[in-house]
Amino acid sequence: MDLLAMTLEMCKLKFFLQNIVMRGNKYDSSPVTPRTRLERLLRERELRKSSRFSQPSAEATDVNREAELPANDPCSAEGDHLGLPNEEELLEGVAAASAFADGCQRQDVRPTKQRLLVVTNRLPVSATRRGEGLWQLEMSVGGLVTALLGLKEFDARWIGWAGVNVPDDVGRKTLTNALAQKRCIPVFLDEAMVHQYYNGYCNNILWPLFHYLPLPQEDRLATTRSFQSQFDAYKKANQMFAEVVNQHYEEGDVVWCHDYHLMFLPKCLKEYNKNMKVGWFLHTPFPSSEIHRTLPSRSELLRSVLVADLVGFHTYDYARHFVSACTRILGLEGTPEGVEDQGKLTRVAAFPIGIDSERFIRALELPQVKDHMKELKQRFAGRKVMLGVDRLDMIKGIPQKILAFEKFLEENPHWRDRVVLLQIAVPTRTDVPEYQKLTSQVHEIVGRINGRFGTLTAVPIHHLDRSLDFHALCALYAVTDVALVTSLRDGMNLVSYEFVACQASKKGVLILSEFAGAAQSLGAGAILVNPWNITEVASSISYALDMPADEREKRHQHNFKHVTTHTSQEWAATFVSELNDTIVEAQLRTRQVPPLLPMKDAVDCYSKSNNRLLILGFNSTLTESVDALGRNGQLKEIELKLHPDIKEPLKKLCDDPKTTIVVLSGSDRTVLDDNFNDYNMWLAAENGIFLRPTMGEWMTTMPENLYMDWVESVKHVFEYFTERTPRSHFELRETSLVWNYKYSDVEFGRIQARDMLQHLWTGPISNASVDVVQGSRSVEVRAVGVTKGAAIDRILGEIVRYKGMKSPIDYVLSVGDFLTKDEDVYTFFEPELPSESPPAARGMLANLVRTSVPKISASKSVSKSSRLKKQRSMSTLEKRAISHGNEIVLQPVMQDRKSMREGSSVLDLKGDNYFSCAVGRKRSNARYLLGSANDVVTLLKELVQCPPSS
């Protein structure tokens, strides 16, 4: 009874700690968490350790079945995880999570296990129909299976294709019921779908490309059509997976999608429920952007994956390639955390998978394994044993391995009768001509070498075209002196891990291809080789066979420590933990993101007001969207044109006598003249420096004296970098210069921008009164204090004087895609609220405070005006700039200036009569967001159609 009570108390403690840490859990009601992301992850790690300590160790049983390898599934082949659990161990392990939780629930302990929906192309069981309503379930092994067995702290369910065509409803129902007992949920795909989606697009297009093999050649138009139909089937199959997930999804579940088969799944899932927690992990390499960009569907696949909350890869190289592809192909922003798209951050990280090392270590103590070891030692007595275990696949480098061994025997005659290479080559995709050709090639090379160096009693190479059972494989690992892994490309290759786990006694040497993902983890203890360099591999074989015992010991201990600590269970738990924490981080960021514009409220307030002011940006607000890849986009951006659908509603709004429209832009005056001459509005060019009504002349709103001696020296710098940065350009304006590298190579453009800034700060502008404004793909140098917000008060004053405005402005709509420095235009119209309030809070407080300024009352607007003096362009820095001796004088067209308070004093705004909207920027000082210029079009059309005020 004491032991039972102690166990129950440990269960309670574990559940309590999990409630604290697992913020994403739907049962979570305790918000007490460490403050930083690192603190949360460290606490979760300690929780997992204590959880494993409190659980009884698994018995070293149920390892008697043969690990049969499927012959046509490159996904399961990726890890080459050939020593895998049997059916009972897998299914009982997956079911253990809920059983343990149910037992504790009966003891009145709150349930804390988070549900985990694991979605893979194939279920961990294959189904064979044995009669009406009868099914036989057999193991389908793969490197992923063992990893997910260790997730005892989650209530796991597995969703995937059962590997069989079931056209009838009765068969589907009985199979679903049978799989439900194993906590598996089937997705039913017909033969045509499997052929197009799996055999076609997955195996014929994506898998070769991700392993740096070229796409199939298109010699006929029909081939192109076939590729498109396969891609359509791929998307449809992913949608079918999403429908099954959605049927079984419960709020708070974590959905973990796996591999290249399901790259569209995150997008499909988020379309069902945008709050769903979705992670995606790739078990193959991810190629460099130069390879990935050859894929016709490159952009769609990348954008679909980016919808996930967390994207995982085996190595940092693969993660780096993915981020590079997103920046170079999609034009998005890559950050150390991942990929950012309009304020949404998709976290990208490396999670190297491992093996269940304890299972291999325990297996070496089994009698049947010891018997195998004894037999092998007798069979190869007096000879060094080299081992290769691979699937017979083009990417495994088996011909290169055997040729290197031949060269070694050729250069080292004294080893010819003292070493043997055992090559296990598991057949795969035997119906594909390329694989049949590879098999013949390997057999030919092996036969030639054995004929050349073999004797009547012994041959140097033993080649097996089949798999081995788990016990035989462990014994073979244990007696091996040198393991040879020569993959040309491999996502991870867990054979190297299995070999290390079984080498506690032998301390054998691992020769590992630098192109295998495992080289990132085991490289320090292994001998890394380039498998294409036959001479190097042959030399490494000689070095490994002659390696001193102390060096073998050091190398083995380094790798053994990594393999036993970075297990498959730890990998899976770490990924899910990071996914949960990514959701927490996203929620924290979301609190700082303004909500979407309530269009109905904006239109209603507009219709009830009598004197409206609309401040509109130009670029990306009133213009057509530009292709981020730059296909004709650069010309469109240089020659900015109005969005064709915006012209009519904008014209009608301009003709409304109760509405004043100001286009406030950083563009040159000529650009605004070309686009808006036919409209009755106000134009403010170069961030408000120049102003005119379309029926009048340009005037300047800046002080008469402005120091501009820095222009020529900055211009020379911009010219220099433009010449050396292809597809970049710069604009020379009256009070600023802008260098734009939006259409240049992203990474090269950033490097050039950094060099430019360093040169500017140490040279031309080191003592100049200028502001340097960095955009996402631009660098702007402007006179100090020149911002849109600083110019607004003077612009309003000019409008009041010009129009003889008597009634106060009682409605303001400010919309634009402004740089961060220019977003003071949004805060200009905010009521008197604490400046530190976030945008959403400002909006809510404004509705509560209802701050109102009486009609054109200077005495009541003193507080507002005095606060706005900080935003004027006549700052202290400006006054210092004007005091320089050599200033450039800008002659104002206007003859007299109104008081600087006049612009702000004409406002009679209530909190809910002011709408500031950022276009396409989720991190903004604006109150609200609009997604794109198309949403601006919709808004203006709604304003036009609203009924006039009474």
ZAMARGU-4260 file (C-alpha; in steps of 0.2 Angstrom, whole numbers, plus 5000, padded with zeros to 4 digits):
<rodrens>
0) 5000/5000/5000 | 5014/5012/5004 | 5022/5009/4986 | 5004/5012/4978 | 5002/5028/4988
5) 5019/5035/4984 | 5016/5031/4965 | 4999/5040/4966 | 5007/5055/4974 | 5020/5056/4960
10) 5006/5055/4947 | 4998/5070/4955 | 5014/5080/4956 | 5017/5076/4937 | 5000/5081/4932
15) 5001/5097/4943 | 5018/5102/4934 | 5011/5098/4917 | 4996/5110/4920 | 5008/5123/4925
20) 5020/5121/4909 | 5008/5115/4896 | 5000/5132/4891 | 4992/5125/4875 | 4982/5111/4885
25) 4964/5114/4884 | 4963/5108/4902 | 4975/5121/4908 | 4968/5133/4920 | 4984/5139/4928
30) 4993/5153/4919 | 5008/5152/4931 | 5023/5150/4919 | 5041/5156/4917 | 5042/5172/4908
35) 5054/5169/4894 | 5053/5156/4881 | 5070/5148/4886 | 5064/5146/4904 | 5048/5138/4898
40) 5057/5125/4888 | 5070/5121/4901 | 5056/5118/4914 | 5047/5107/4901 | 5064/5097/4899
45) 5065/5095/4918 | 5047/5089/4918 | 5051/5076/4905 | 5066/5069/4914 | 5056/5068/4931
50) 5042/5060/4922 | 5053/5046/4914 | 5061/5044/4931 | 5044/5040/4939 | 5039/5028/4926
55) 5044/5009/4927 | 5056/5004/4914 | 5050/4993/4900 | 5053/4975/4900 | 5066/4969/4887
60) 5053/4957/4879 | 5042/4956/4863 | 5057/4957/4851 | 5054/4941/4842 | 5046/4946/4826
65) 5056/4949/4810 | 5057/4967/4805 | 5050/4966/4787 | 5054/4981/4777 | 5041/4987/4764
70) 5048/4987/4746 | 5040/5002/4739 | 5040/5016/4752 | 5055/5028/4751 | 5047/5038/4766
75) 5050/5023/4778 | 5067/5021/4770 | 5073/5038/4774 | 5080/5035/4791 | 5086/5017/4787
80) 5080/5013/4804 | 5081/4994/4802 | 5080/4988/4820 | 5062/4992/4824 | 5048/4987/4837
85) 5036/4973/4834 | 5018/4975/4832 | 5013/4972/4850 | 5026/4984/4857 | 5021/4998/4845
90) 5002/4997/4847 | 5003/4994/4866 | 5015/5008/4868 | 5004/5020/4858 | 4989/5015/4869
95) 4999/5017/4885 | 4996/5036/4886 | 4977/5035/4888 | 4977/5020/4899 | 4989/5028/4912
100) 4978/5044/4911 | 4962/5034/4914 | 4969/5025/4929 | 4974/5041/4937 | 4957/5049/4933
105) 4949/5035/4943 | 4959/5041/4958 | 4951/5059/4956 | 4966/5067/4948 | 4962/5080/4934
110) 4966/5074/4917 | 4981/5083/4910 | 4987/5073/4894 | 4986/5083/4879 | 4979/5075/4864
115) 4991/5073/4849 | 4985/5069/4832 | 5000/5062/4822 | 4997/5063/4803 | 5008/5053/4791
120) 5005/5046/4774 | 5005/5028/4781 | 4998/5021/4797 | 5010/5011/4808 | 4999/4996/4803
125) 4995/4988/4786 | 4978/4980/4784 | 4975/4964/4774 | 4957/4959/4771 | 4953/4941/4776
130) 4935/4940/4773 | 4919/4949/4776 | 4922/4961/4790 | 4938/4952/4795 | 4955/4961/4794
135) 4973/4956/4798 | 4983/4971/4804 | 5002/4969/4802 | 5017/4980/4806 | 5023/4994/4794
140) 5040/4999/4801 | 5049/5015/4799 | 5060/5027/4808 | 5046/5038/4814 | 5037/5023/4823
145) 5049/5021/4838 | 5051/5039/4841 | 5032/5041/4844 | 5031/5027/4856 | 5040/5037/4869
150) 5027/5050/4870 | 5019/5043/4886 | 5014/5060/4892 | 5002/5063/4877 | 4986/5055/4872
155) 4992/5050/4854 | 4981/5045/4839 | 4988/5041/4822 | 4980/5046/4806 | 4985/5040/4789
160) 4982/5028/4774 | 4980/5010/4779 | 4989/5004/4763 | 4974/4995/4755 | 4960/5000/4744
165) 4943/4998/4752 | 4929/5004/4740 | 4914/4997/4750 | 4906/5005/4765 | 4905/4989/4775
170) 4923/4986/4773 | 4928/5004/4778 | 4917/5003/4793 | 4924/4986/4799 | 4942/4992/4796
175) 4939/5008/4805 | 4933/4999/4820 | 4948/4987/4820 | 4960/5001/4818 | 4951/5011/4832
180) 4957/4998/4845 | 4975/5002/4840 | 4971/5021/4841 | 4973/5023/4823 | 4961/5032/4811
185) 4962/5028/4792 | 4961/5039/4777 | 4953/5030/4762 | 4962/5033/4746 | 4957/5024/4730
190) 4969/5016/4718 | 4968/5030/4705 | 4972/5043/4719 | 4987/5032/4726 | 4994/5031/4709
195) 4993/5049/4705 | 4997/5056/4722 | 5009/5044/4730 | 5017/5035/4716 | 5016/5050/4705
200) 5019/5067/4713 | 5027/5061/4729 | 5039/5047/4723 | 5042/5053/4705 | 5043/5072/4708
205) 5046/5077/4726 | 5057/5063/4733 | 5070/5064/4719 | 5070/5083/4720 | 5073/5083/4738
210) 5088/5072/4736 | 5095/5083/4723 | 5090/5072/4708 | 5084/5081/4693 | 5065/5082/4688
215) 5060/5070/4675 | 5063/5077/4657 | 5047/5083/4648 | 5048/5077/4630 | 5030/5078/4626
220) 5016/5089/4630 | 5006/5074/4638 | 5020/5073/4651 | 5017/5091/4656 | 4999/5087/4658
225) 5003/5072/4668 | 5013/5082/4680 | 4999/5094/4683 | 4986/5080/4685 | 4998/5072/4698
230) 4999/5089/4707 | 4981/5091/4707 | 4979/5074/4715 | 4992/5078/4728 | 4982/5093/4733
235) 4966/5083/4733 | 4974/5069/4744 | 4980/5082/4757 | 4962/5089/4757 | 4956/5072/4761
240) 4968/5070/4775 | 4963/5087/4782 | 4944/5081/4782 | 4948/5066/4793 | 4959/5076/4805
245) 4945/5089/4806 | 4932/5076/4810 | 4942/5070/4825 | 4950/5086/4831 | 4945/5093/4848
250) 4950/5110/4854 | 4967/5110/4861 | 4974/5096/4851 | 4991/5096/4843 | 4992/5091/4825
255) 5009/5085/4820 | 5010/5082/4801 | 5025/5072/4794 | 5035/5073/4778 | 5034/5078/4760
260) 5018/5068/4756 | 5008/5081/4767 | 5015/5098/4762 | 4998/5105/4758 | 4990/5099/4774
265) 4995/5113/4786 | 4986/5125/4774 | 4971/5114/4773 | 4970/5112/4792 | 4971/5131/4795
270) 4957/5134/4783 | 4946/5123/4794 | 4952/5131/4810 | 4964/5145/4811 | 4967/5142/4829
275) 4972/5124/4827 | 4990/5120/4833 | 4999/5113/4818 | 5017/5107/4816 | 5026/5100/4801
280) 5042/5089/4800 | 5052/5084/4785 | 5061/5068/4786 | 5071/5070/4770 | 5084/5083/4766
285) 5077/5100/4760 | 5087/5105/4745 | 5095/5122/4742 | 5084/5136/4735 | 5093/5134/4718
290) 5086/5116/4717 | 5069/5119/4724 | 5065/5134/4713 | 5065/5121/4698 | 5049/5114/4705
295) 5034/5121/4695 | 5024/5121/4711 | 5038/5128/4722 | 5028/5144/4728 | 5012/5135/4733
300) 5021/5121/4743 | 5031/5134/4752 | 5016/5145/4757 | 5006/5130/4762 | 5020/5124/4774
305) 5022/5141/4781 | 5004/5141/4787 | 5010/5129/4801 | 5015/5136/4818 | 5032/5126/4819
310) 5042/5118/4804 | 5055/5106/4809 | 5070/5098/4800 | 5083/5085/4805 | 5098/5097/4803
315) 5102/5116/4803 | 5107/5115/4785 | 5090/5109/4779 | 5081/5123/4790 | 5093/5136/4782
320) 5089/5130/4765 | 5070/5131/4768 | 5072/5149/4775 | 5083/5153/4760 | 5070/5146/4748
325) 5056/5157/4756 | 5066/5173/4755 | 5073/5170/4737 | 5057/5162/4730 | 5043/5171/4740
330) 5052/5187/4744 | 5048/5185/4763 | 5059/5190/4777 | 5070/5177/4785 | 5074/5179/4803
335) 5085/5169/4816 | 5068/5162/4822 | 5060/5157/4805 | 5051/5166/4792 | 5040/5181/4794
340) 5026/5186/4782 | 5017/5202/4786 | 5019/5200/4805 | 5016/5182/4806 | 5031/5172/4811
345) 5033/5154/4806 | 5046/5146/4818 | 5059/5135/4809 | 5071/5124/4818 | 5081/5109/4818
350) 5076/5093/4828 | 5088/5079/4825 | 5079/5062/4827 | 5087/5048/4836 | 5083/5030/4840
355) 5077/5020/4855 | 5095/5016/4861 | 5090/5007/4876 | 5081/4994/4866 | 5097/4990/4856
360) 5107/4989/4872 | 5095/4977/4880 | 5094/4966/4865 | 5113/4962/4866 | 5109/4953/4882
365) 5096/4942/4875 | 5101/4923/4872 | 5096/4923/4854 | 5107/4938/4850 | 5122/4931/4859
370) 5120/4915/4849 | 5120/4925/4833 | 5136/4934/4839 | 5145/4918/4843 | 5140/4911/4826
375) 5147/4927/4817 | 5163/4927/4827 | 5166/4909/4822 | 5162/4912/4804 | 5173/4927/4802
380) 5187/4922/4814 | 5204/4930/4810 | 5196/4943/4799 | 5190/4961/4801 | 5172/4964/4798
385) 5165/4979/4789 | 5147/4982/4787 | 5135/4991/4776 | 5116/4991/4779 | 5106/5001/4766
390) 5091/5000/4756 | 5095/4997/4738 | 5092/5015/4732 | 5101/5028/4721 | 5104/5039/4735
395) 5113/5027/4747 | 5129/5026/4737 | 5131/5007/4737 | 5141/5007/4720 | 5153/5020/4727
400) 5155/5011/4743 | 5159/4994/4734 | 5171/5003/4722 | 5180/5012/4736 | 5182/4995/4745
405) 5189/4988/4728 | 5202/5002/4728 | 5207/4998/4746 | 5210/4980/4742 | 5220/4985/4727
410) 5231/4997/4737 | 5233/4986/4752 | 5236/4968/4747 | 5240/4963/4765 | 5222/4965/4770
415) 5214/4955/4756 | 5212/4939/4766 | 5210/4948/4783 | 5194/4959/4780 | 5177/4955/4773
420) 5163/4968/4769 | 5145/4962/4773 | 5133/4972/4763 | 5114/4971/4767 | 5104/4979/4753
425) 5086/4979/4756 | 5076/4979/4739 | 5064/4994/4736 | 5053/4999/4722 | 5057/4983/4712
430) 5045/4988/4699 | 5054/5004/4694 | 5066/5002/4679 | 5079/5013/4687 | 5080/5003/4703
435) 5081/4987/4692 | 5096/4994/4683 | 5104/4999/4700 | 5102/4981/4706 | 5110/4974/4691
440) 5124/4986/4692 | 5128/4982/4711 | 5127/4963/4707 | 5139/4966/4693 | 5152/4975/4703
445) 5151/4963/4718 | 5154/4948/4706 | 5169/4956/4698 | 5177/4961/4714 | 5174/4943/4722
450) 5181/4935/4706 | 5196/4947/4706 | 5201/4945/4725 | 5191/4930/4731 | 5198/4912/4734
455) 5190/4895/4734 | 5187/4897/4753 | 5183/4915/4755 | 5177/4930/4746 | 5179/4949/4751
460) 5161/4954/4749 | 5145/4946/4756 | 5130/4954/4748 | 5112/4950/4753 | 5097/4957/4744
465) 5085/4955/4759 | 5082/4962/4776 | 5088/4954/4793 | 5077/4951/4808 | 5080/4962/4823
470) 5091/4950/4833 | 5102/4946/4818 | 5104/4964/4815 | 5109/4968/4833 | 5122/4954/4833
475) 5129/4960/4816 | 5131/4977/4823 | 5140/4971/4838 | 5153/4960/4829 | 5157/4974/4816
480) 5174/4983/4817 | 5170/4996/4804 | 5153/5002/4798 | 5153/5011/4781 | 5139/5023/4777
485) 5141/5032/4760 | 5124/5040/4757 | 5125/5052/4743 | 5110/5061/4751 | 5101/5056/4766
490) 5089/5064/4778 | 5097/5057/4793 | 5102/5038/4792 | 5099/5030/4808 | 5109/5014/4804
495) 5124/5024/4811 | 5115/5027/4827 | 5110/5009/4828 | 5128/5003/4825 | 5135/5015/4839
500) 5122/5009/4851 | 5128/4991/4849 | 5146/4994/4850 | 5149/4996/4869 | 5161/4981/4869
505) 5169/4982/4852 | 5171/5000/4850 | 5171/5000/4831 | 5174/5014/4820 | 5160/5023/4810
510) 5164/5030/4792 | 5150/5042/4788 | 5146/5052/4773 | 5146/5070/4775 | 5130/5071/4765
515) 5120/5061/4778 | 5110/5071/4791 | 5118/5060/4805 | 5135/5068/4800 | 5129/5084/4809
520) 5127/5074/4825 | 5140/5060/4825 | 5153/5069/4814 | 5165/5072/4829 | 5167/5054/4833
525) 5165/5047/4815 | 5177/5048/4800 | 5168/5059/4788 | 5170/5056/4770 | 5164/5062/4753
530) 5157/5047/4745 | 5160/5053/4727 | 5179/5053/4731 | 5183/5035/4730 | 5201/5038/4734
535) 5197/5047/4750 | 5184/5033/4756 | 5198/5019/4752 | 5210/5029/4763 | 5198/5031/4777
540) 5195/5012/4777 | 5213/5009/4779 | 5214/5022/4793 | 5199/5015/4802 | 5206/4997/4801
545) 5223/5002/4808 | 5216/5015/4821 | 5223/5013/4839 | 5212/5007/4853 | 5213/5023/4863
550) 5207/5033/4848 | 5193/5021/4844 | 5188/5022/4863 | 5187/5041/4862 | 5177/5042/4846
555) 5165/5029/4852 | 5162/5037/4869 | 5158/5053/4860 | 5145/5046/4849 | 5138/5034/4862
560) 5134/5048/4873 | 5125/5057/4860 | 5115/5042/4854 | 5110/5037/4872 | 5104/5055/4876
565) 5097/5061/4860 | 5084/5047/4859 | 5069/5046/4847 | 5057/5049/4862 | 5067/5065/4867
570) 5066/5071/4849 | 5047/5069/4848 | 5044/5076/4865 | 5055/5091/4861 | 5046/5095/4845
575) 5029/5094/4853 | 5035/5105/4868 | 5042/5118/4856 | 5026/5118/4846 | 5016/5121/4862
580) 5028/5135/4867 | 5027/5142/4849 | 5009/5144/4851 | 5012/5154/4868 | 5024/5165/4859
585) 5012/5168/4845 | 4998/5173/4857 | 5009/5185/4865 | 5013/5193/4848 | 4995/5193/4843
590) 4991/5204/4858 | 5002/5217/4850 | 4994/5216/4833 | 4979/5227/4829 | 4963/5219/4824
595) 4955/5220/4807 | 4946/5236/4803 | 4927/5235/4808 | 4922/5240/4791 | 4903/5242/4795
600) 4907/5253/4810 | 4919/5264/4799 | 4906/5266/4786 | 4892/5270/4799 | 4902/5284/4807
605) 4907/5291/4790 | 4888/5292/4785 | 4884/5301/4801 | 4898/5314/4801 | 4897/5331/4792
610) 4915/5336/4789 | 4926/5321/4785 | 4945/5320/4782 | 4952/5305/4773 | 4971/5303/4773
615) 4977/5290/4761 | 4994/5283/4757 | 4999/5279/4739 | 5011/5265/4736 | 5003/5248/4741
620) 4988/5257/4746 | 4980/5264/4731 | 4991/5255/4718 | 4990/5238/4711 | 4999/5224/4720
625) 5017/5221/4713 | 5023/5203/4710 | 5036/5199/4724 | 5046/5189/4713 | 5049/5204/4701
630) 5041/5197/4685 | 5037/5214/4678 | 5035/5220/4696 | 5050/5232/4696 | 5044/5242/4681
635) 5027/5243/4689 | 5034/5249/4705 | 5045/5262/4697 | 5030/5268/4687 | 5017/5268/4700
640) 4999/5267/4694 | 4982/5268/4702 | 4973/5252/4706 | 4960/5251/4691 | 4946/5247/4703
645) 4949/5262/4714 | 4947/5276/4702 | 4928/5276/4701 | 4925/5276/4720 | 4939/5288/4723
650) 4932/5300/4711 | 4915/5300/4719 | 4922/5303/4736 | 4932/5317/4730 | 4917/5325/4723
655) 4908/5324/4740 | 4908/5342/4747 | 4908/5335/4765 | 4924/5325/4762 | 4942/5331/4760
660) 4954/5318/4754 | 4973/5320/4756 | 4985/5308/4747 | 5001/5308/4758 | 5015/5299/4750
665) 5034/5298/4750 | 5034/5299/4731 | 5040/5313/4720 | 5028/5327/4715 | 5028/5322/4697
670) 5022/5304/4702 | 5007/5311/4711 | 5003/5324/4697 | 5003/5310/4684 | 4990/5300/4694
675) 4979/5312/4703 | 4977/5328/4691 | 4959/5323/4687 | 4954/5322/4705 | 4947/5335/4717
680) 4959/5332/4732 | 4975/5337/4741 | 4992/5330/4737 | 5006/5329/4749 | 5022/5323/4741
685) 5039/5318/4749 | 5031/5314/4766 | 5021/5330/4767 | 5036/5342/4762 | 5026/5348/4747
690) 5007/5351/4746 | 4995/5357/4734 | 4976/5355/4730 | 4974/5348/4713 | 4967/5364/4707
695) 4981/5374/4714 | 5000/5376/4714 | 5013/5366/4724 | 5019/5374/4740 | 5031/5369/4754
700) 5027/5365/4772 | 5044/5365/4778 | 5054/5379/4786 | 5062/5391/4774 | 5080/5387/4778
705) 5085/5369/4777 | 5103/5362/4778 | 5105/5350/4763 | 5124/5350/4759 | 5124/5331/4763
710) 5114/5327/4747 | 5128/5326/4734 | 5139/5315/4745 | 5125/5303/4749 | 5120/5302/4731
715) 5138/5297/4726 | 5137/5282/4739 | 5120/5277/4732 | 5126/5277/4714 | 5141/5266/4719
720) 5130/5253/4727 | 5117/5254/4713 | 5130/5250/4701 | 5136/5235/4711 | 5119/5228/4716
725) 5110/5221/4701 | 5091/5226/4699 | 5093/5239/4713 | 5089/5258/4710 | 5088/5274/4719
730) 5077/5290/4718 | 5083/5307/4721 | 5070/5318/4729 | 5070/5336/4735 | 5073/5332/4753
735) 5078/5314/4753 | 5086/5300/4744 | 5080/5282/4743 | 5090/5266/4738 | 5078/5251/4734
740) 5084/5233/4732 | 5067/5225/4733 | 5071/5215/4717 | 5089/5211/4720 | 5095/5195/4727
745) 5088/5196/4745 | 5104/5190/4754 | 5116/5200/4743 | 5105/5215/4745 | 5105/5214/4764
750) 5124/5213/4764 | 5125/5228/4752 | 5113/5238/4763 | 5124/5234/4779 | 5140/5240/4770
755) 5131/5255/4764 | 5125/5260/4781 | 5142/5257/4788 | 5150/5269/4775 | 5136/5282/4777
760) 5138/5283/4796 | 5157/5284/4795 | 5157/5296/4781 | 5145/5307/4772 | 5132/5309/4786
765) 5143/5307/4801 | 5140/5325/4806 | 5124/5329/4796 | 5107/5332/4803 | 5098/5318/4794
770) 5088/5303/4798 | 5091/5286/4791 | 5076/5276/4788 | 5078/5257/4785 | 5063/5249/4776
775) 5062/5230/4773 | 5071/5232/4756 | 5076/5250/4756 | 5088/5263/4764 | 5082/5281/4764
780) 5092/5296/4770 | 5080/5312/4773 | 5082/5328/4782 | 5080/5327/4800 | 5062/5327/4807
785) 5054/5324/4790 | 5040/5312/4794 | 5022/5311/4788 | 5015/5314/4806 | 5026/5330/4808
790) 5019/5337/4792 | 5000/5334/4796 | 4997/5349/4807 | 5004/5361/4794 | 4994/5352/4781
795) 4978/5354/4790 | 4982/5372/4793 | 4984/5375/4775 | 4968/5365/4771 | 4958/5376/4783
800) 4965/5392/4776 | 4962/5387/4758 | 4944/5380/4760 | 4939/5393/4773 | 4933/5379/4784
805) 4921/5384/4798 | 4914/5368/4804 | 4926/5356/4813 | 4932/5339/4806 | 4922/5326/4815
810) 4928/5310/4806 | 4946/5305/4801 | 4951/5289/4791 | 4969/5287/4789 | 4975/5272/4778
815) 4992/5268/4772 | 5007/5256/4771 | 5019/5268/4780 | 5036/5265/4786 | 5038/5263/4805
820) 5046/5281/4806 | 5031/5288/4797 | 5017/5280/4808 | 5017/5295/4819 | 5003/5300/4806
825) 4992/5288/4815 | 4996/5294/4833 | 4993/5312/4828 | 4974/5310/4829 | 4973/5299/4844
830) 4964/5306/4859 | 4974/5310/4875 | 4979/5293/4880 | 4994/5286/4888 | 5007/5284/4875
835) 5013/5267/4881 | 4996/5259/4878 | 4996/5246/4864 | 4985/5250/4848 | 4971/5238/4853
840) 4971/5246/4871 | 4971/5264/4863 | 4956/5259/4853 | 4946/5252/4868 | 4951/5267/4880
845) 4946/5279/4866 | 4929/5272/4866 | 4928/5273/4885 | 4935/5291/4887 | 4926/5299/4872
850) 4938/5313/4872 | 4931/5328/4862 | 4938/5344/4857 | 4925/5359/4855 | 4923/5368/4839
855) 4939/5377/4834 | 4943/5382/4852 | 4961/5386/4854 | 4960/5387/4872 | 4953/5369/4874
860) 4966/5362/4862 | 4982/5369/4870 | 4986/5352/4878 | 4984/5344/4861 | 4994/5357/4852
865) 5008/5357/4865 | 5010/5339/4864 | 5011/5339/4845 | 5025/5352/4845 | 5036/5337/4848
870) 5031/5330/4832 | 5034/5345/4821 | 5049/5346/4809 | 5056/5361/4818 | 5064/5350/4831
875) 5080/5355/4841 | 5090/5345/4828 | 5082/5355/4814 | 5086/5371/4822 | 5104/5366/4824
880) 5104/5361/4806 | 5097/5378/4801 | 5111/5386/4810 | 5124/5379/4798 | 5132/5392/4786
885) 5129/5384/4769 | 5110/5380/4769 | 5099/5377/4754 | 5084/5388/4754 | 5067/5381/4749
890) 5056/5395/4743 | 5038/5392/4749 | 5024/5397/4737 | 5012/5401/4751 | 5013/5419/4756
895) 5008/5418/4775 | 5008/5404/4787 | 4994/5400/4799 | 4997/5396/4817 | 5004/5379/4820
900) 4989/5376/4831 | 4977/5379/4818 | 4978/5361/4810 | 4975/5352/4827 | 4962/5365/4833
905) 4950/5361/4819 | 4948/5343/4825 | 4932/5338/4835 | 4935/5320/4836 | 4927/5307/4847
910) 4937/5291/4850 | 4925/5281/4839 | 4926/5293/4825 | 4944/5290/4821 | 4950/5275/4811
915) 4968/5272/4807 | 4972/5257/4797 | 4989/5250/4792 | 4989/5241/4775 | 4998/5224/4775
920) 5008/5228/4791 | 5003/5218/4806 | 5015/5227/4818 | 5009/5244/4818 | 5004/5259/4828
925) 4988/5260/4819 | 4972/5255/4827 | 4967/5243/4814 | 4973/5232/4799 | 4968/5230/4781
930) 4975/5215/4772 | 4980/5223/4755 | 4975/5237/4742 | 4961/5226/4737 | 4953/5229/4755
935) 4956/5247/4752 | 4946/5246/4736 | 4932/5237/4745 | 4932/5250/4759 | 4931/5265/4747
940) 4917/5257/4738 | 4907/5255/4754 | 4910/5273/4759 | 4903/5278/4742 | 4887/5267/4744
945) 4883/5273/4762 | 4868/5284/4763 | 4871/5303/4765 | 4870/5311/4783 | 4854/5321/4787
</rodrens>
